[in-house]
Amino acid sequence: MNKTWMTLGVSAALLAGCGSDETAEAPAETTEQKATEETGSFPLTVTGADDEKVEIEAAPERIVTLAPSNTEIAFELGLGEEVVGVSDNDTYPEEVNEKERVGGMEFNVEKIISLEPDLVLAHDSAGGAAETGVQQLRDAGIDVLVINNADSIDQMYQSFELIGEATGTTAEAAAEVEEMKAGFAELEEKAASIPADAEKSVFFEVDPTLYTAGNGTFLNEIFDLIHVENTMADQEGWPQVTEEAVIEKNPDVILLNYGSYVENAVDGVLTREGWANVNAVKNKEVMEVNADITSRTGPRLVEGAESIAEAVYPDVFAE
């Protein structure tokens, strides 16, 4: 799905124990190894989601990001000044408006080359549409690292770790991952107070043509975490469903994440022919949620999960 909301990026330190005098230098060596991994000492080699190894000679000073999630992660890791180009779909943080735009899923290779980046953060969601462009950039001598398309929260953490490793910000990436884990844990703790007989079912409407989030998505994980029944959990990935399927599931709540570009999105659902007896419509439990924070696997996903939780269970989650 070639849309902003779907545009929708790992190292471990090992310490050896102290030994006899014959191994006296071992702790120093392992400490040095740990420092290398934690600070991203260069040169280094990282492997992207396309299984291509990328040799990075020095800490990148000019970075181009080709997906909003990559951009938000890069800025969160303190790389805002290094970012010189972003995709046309980027909206956050505000500083992206000061960066050069390099196109969407089909990016402008010539524009990127003109920015003289030493690292391009591509994204696996672009698939075959980007393969030719990525190869052209590599042929021009530019390091291109393809970041994984995160289908799960754990895979999102891997995106952080991969970008952190490639940019020498592994410590920052690790800290951000821990902060997000704490945020999700807090939501889970609040959700534990919801009685089983009070749990609500939700249809998450990605766009008016009834694409939604099914099983095997990070949104389905969020629904499970906050004790929401995803009415389309019997579908895989991001399916397009029929009106009849939604009506049959009879969700208690309908969440829309396209209100920013469709006028009167909520009214459009409330007045759909044949939907009058759907619980969410009958009880006017049709609400908008912010598309960016609920569909980008980046540093604001906890905020997105909070917004979903507050919409469905305001008494439990709203501050």
C-alpha positions in Angstrom: 0.0 0.0 0.0 1.7 3.1 -1.2 0.4 5.5 1.4 1.9 7.6 4.2 0.3 5.6 6.9 1.7 2.4 5.6 5.1 3.7 4.8 4.9 2.4 6.8 14.6 0.4 11.3 22.1 -5.6 16.6 24.7 -5.7 18.6 25.4 -7.5 21.9 28.3 -6.9 24.3 30.0 -10.0 25.9 32.3 -9.8 28.9 34.7 -12.5 29.8 35.5 -13.3 33.4 38.9 -12.5 35.0 41.5 -15.3 35.0 45.0 -16.0 36.2 48.1 -13.8 35.3 48.4 -15.7 32.0 45.1 -14.2 30.9 45.6 -10.8 32.6 45.0 -8.9 29.4 41.7 -10.6 28.6 39.5 -8.2 30.5 41.0 -5.3 28.7 40.4 -7.0 25.3 36.8 -7.8 26.1 36.2 -4.3 27.5 37.5 -2.9 24.2 35.2 -5.2 22.3 32.3 -4.0 24.4 33.2 -0.4 23.8 33.4 -1.0 20.1 30.0 -2.5 20.0 28.4 0.0 22.2 29.8 3.1 20.5 29.8 1.8 16.9 33.5 2.2 16.3 34.3 2.5 12.6 35.0 1.0 10.2 32.3 -1.6 10.6 30.1 -3.9 8.5 26.3 -4.1 8.9 23.8 -6.3 7.1 20.6 -4.8 5.8 17.2 -6.3 5.5 18.1 -7.2 1.9 20.9 -9.4 3.3 23.5 -7.0 1.7 26.5 -6.3 3.7 27.4 -2.6 3.9 30.9 -1.5 4.9 30.8 1.9 6.6 34.2 3.5 6.9 33.3 6.4 9.3 30.4 7.8 11.3 28.0 9.1 8.7 27.9 12.9 8.5 25.3 13.2 5.7 22.3 10.9 5.8 19.3 10.6 3.5 16.3 8.7 4.8 13.7 7.2 2.4 10.9 6.4 4.8 9.2 8.3 7.6 9.9 5.6 10.2 13.6 5.8 9.4 13.6 9.5 9.7 11.9 9.6 13.0 14.2 7.0 14.4 17.3 8.9 13.1 16.1 12.1 14.7 15.3 10.3 18.0 18.9 9.0 18.0 20.2 12.6 17.8 21.1 12.5 14.1 18.9 15.4 13.1 21.9 17.6 12.0 23.3 14.7 9.9 20.1 14.2 8.0 20.2 16.1 4.8 17.4 14.5 2.8 14.0 12.9 3.6 11.1 11.4 1.7 8.1 13.3 0.5 6.0 11.6 3.1 7.9 12.8 6.1 6.0 15.0 8.5 7.8 14.7 11.8 9.7 16.1 13.6 9.1 19.7 12.5 12.8 20.0 11.4 12.1 17.7 8.4 10.5 20.7 6.7 14.0 22.2 6.5 15.4 19.1 4.8 15.6 18.4 1.0 12.8 16.2 -0.3 14.0 13.2 -2.4 10.7 11.6 -3.5 8.4 8.9 -2.3 8.5 5.2 -2.8 10.1 5.9 -6.2 12.8 8.3 -5.1 14.8 10.7 -7.1 18.2 9.1 -7.5 19.8 12.2 -9.1 18.6 14.3 -6.2 20.0 12.0 -3.6 23.4 11.8 -5.4 23.5 15.6 -5.5 23.2 15.7 -1.7 26.4 13.8 -1.4 25.3 11.5 1.4 27.6 9.0 2.9 24.7 6.8 4.1 21.2 6.3 2.7 18.6 4.6 4.9 16.3 2.8 2.6 13.3 0.7 3.7 12.2 -2.8 2.9 8.6 -1.8 2.5 9.4 -0.2 -0.9 10.1 -3.7 -2.3 10.9 -4.1 -5.9 9.9 -0.5 -6.7 13.2 0.7 -5.1 15.6 -2.1 -6.1 16.8 -0.3 -9.3 17.2 3.0 -7.5 19.1 1.4 -4.6 21.5 -0.3 -7.0 22.1 3.0 -8.9 23.0 4.6 -5.6 25.4 1.8 -4.7 26.9 2.0 -8.2 27.5 5.7 -7.5 29.6 4.7 -4.4 27.0 5.5 -1.8 26.4 3.3 1.2 22.8 2.2 1.2 21.4 0.3 4.2 18.0 -1.3 3.8 16.1 -1.2 7.1 13.6 -3.9 7.8 9.9 -3.4 7.4 8.7 -4.0 11.0 5.6 -6.3 11.2 6.0 -6.6 14.9 7.1 -4.5 17.9 10.2 -6.6 18.3 11.1 -6.0 14.6 10.7 -2.3 15.3 13.3 -2.6 18.0 15.6 -4.3 15.5 15.1 -1.2 13.2 16.4 1.0 16.0 19.3 -1.2 16.7 20.3 -1.5 13.0 20.2 2.3 12.5 22.0 2.8 15.7 24.7 0.3 14.7 25.2 1.9 11.3 25.5 5.4 12.7 27.5 4.9 15.9 24.5 5.5 18.2 24.0 2.0 19.6 23.8 3.3 23.2 21.1 5.8 22.2 19.2 3.1 20.3 19.4 0.7 23.3 18.1 3.5 25.6 15.2 4.3 23.3 14.2 0.6 23.0 14.2 0.3 26.8 12.1 3.4 27.1 9.6 2.1 24.6 9.4 -1.2 26.4 8.6 0.6 29.6 5.9 2.6 27.9 4.2 -0.5 26.5 4.6 -2.2 29.9 2.8 0.7 31.6 -0.1 0.4 29.1 -0.3 -3.3 29.7 -0.4 -2.8 33.4 -3.3 -0.3 33.1 -5.2 -2.7 30.7 -5.0 -5.5 33.4 -7.7 -3.7 35.3 -10.2 -4.1 32.5 -12.7 -6.9 33.3 -13.0 -9.6 30.7 -16.7 -8.9 30.3 -15.9 -5.2 29.6 -13.4 -5.8 26.8 -14.5 -4.2 23.5 -14.1 -5.2 19.9 -12.6 -2.9 17.3 -12.5 -2.5 13.6 -9.4 -0.4 12.6 -10.2 1.3 9.3 -6.9 2.2 7.5 -8.8 3.9 4.7 -12.3 4.2 3.3 -11.8 1.2 1.0 -11.7 -0.9 4.2 -8.1 -1.9 4.4 -7.4 -2.9 8.0 -4.9 -4.5 10.3 -5.1 -8.2 10.8 -3.0 -10.9 12.5 0.8 -10.6 12.2 0.9 -6.9 12.5 2.2 -4.6 15.1 -1.3 -3.1 15.5 -2.7 -6.5 16.4 0.0 -6.8 19.0 -1.1 -3.4 20.4 -4.7 -4.5 20.5 -3.8 -7.7 22.4 -1.7 -5.6 24.8 -4.5 -3.2 25.7 -7.2 -5.9 25.9 -9.0 -5.0 22.6 -10.5 -7.7 20.4 -9.4 -7.1 16.8 -12.5 -8.1 14.8 -10.2 -8.9 11.8 -7.6 -11.0 13.7 -8.7 -14.0 11.6 -7.1 -12.2 8.6 -3.4 -11.9 7.9 -1.4 -8.8 7.4 -3.2 -5.7 6.0 -6.2 -7.1 4.2 -9.0 -5.3 2.4 -12.3 -6.6 3.7 -15.9 -6.2 2.6 -18.7 -4.1 4.2 -20.5 -7.3 4.8 -17.6 -8.7 6.8 -17.4 -5.7 9.1 -21.2 -5.7 9.6 -21.1 -9.3 10.5 -18.3 -8.8 13.0 -20.4 -6.0 14.6 -17.5 -4.1 16.3 -18.1 -2.1 19.4 -15.7 0.6 18.2 -14.5 1.7 14.8 -11.2 3.6 14.6 -10.3 5.7 11.5 -6.7 6.8 10.8 -7.4 8.7 7.6 -9.3 11.8 9.0 -6.4 14.1 8.1 -7.1 13.7 4.4 -10.7 12.7 4.2 -13.2 15.4 5.1 -15.9 14.4 7.7 -14.5 10.9 7.9 -16.5 10.0 11.0 -19.8 11.2 9.5 -19.0 9.2 6.4 -19.0 6.0 8.5 -22.0 6.9 10.7 -24.1 7.5 7.6 -23.1 4.4 5.6 -26.0 2.5 4.2 -26.7 -0.7 6.0 -24.4 0.1 9.0 -27.0 1.5 11.3 -27.2 -1.6 13.5 -23.5 -2.0 13.9 -22.8 -1.3 17.6 -20.1 1.3 16.9 -22.4 3.2 14.6 -25.5 2.8 16.8 -23.6 4.0 19.8 -21.6 6.6 17.9 -18.3 4.9 18.9 -16.6 5.9 15.6 -13.4 7.9 16.3 -10.4 9.2 14.5 -6.8 8.4 15.6 -3.7 10.0 14.3 -2.4 8.2 11.2 1.2 8.9 11.7 1.6 7.7 15.3 -0.5 4.6 14.8 1.1 3.4 11.6 4.8 4.3 11.8 7.0 1.8 13.5 9.1 4.4 15.2 9.6 6.3 18.4 6.1 7.6 18.6 4.4 4.1 18.4 3.9 4.1 22.2 2.0 7.4 21.9 0.0 5.8 19.1 -0.9 2.8 21.3 -1.9 5.2 24.0 -4.2 7.1 21.7 -5.9 3.9 20.6 -6.3 2.8 24.3 -7.7 6.2 25.3 -10.2 6.1 22.4 -11.5 2.6 23.3 -11.3 2.8 27.1 -11.3 6.5 28.1 -12.1 5.7 31.7 -9.1 3.5 32.0 -6.4 5.3 30.0 -7.4 9.0 29.6 -5.5 11.2 32.0 
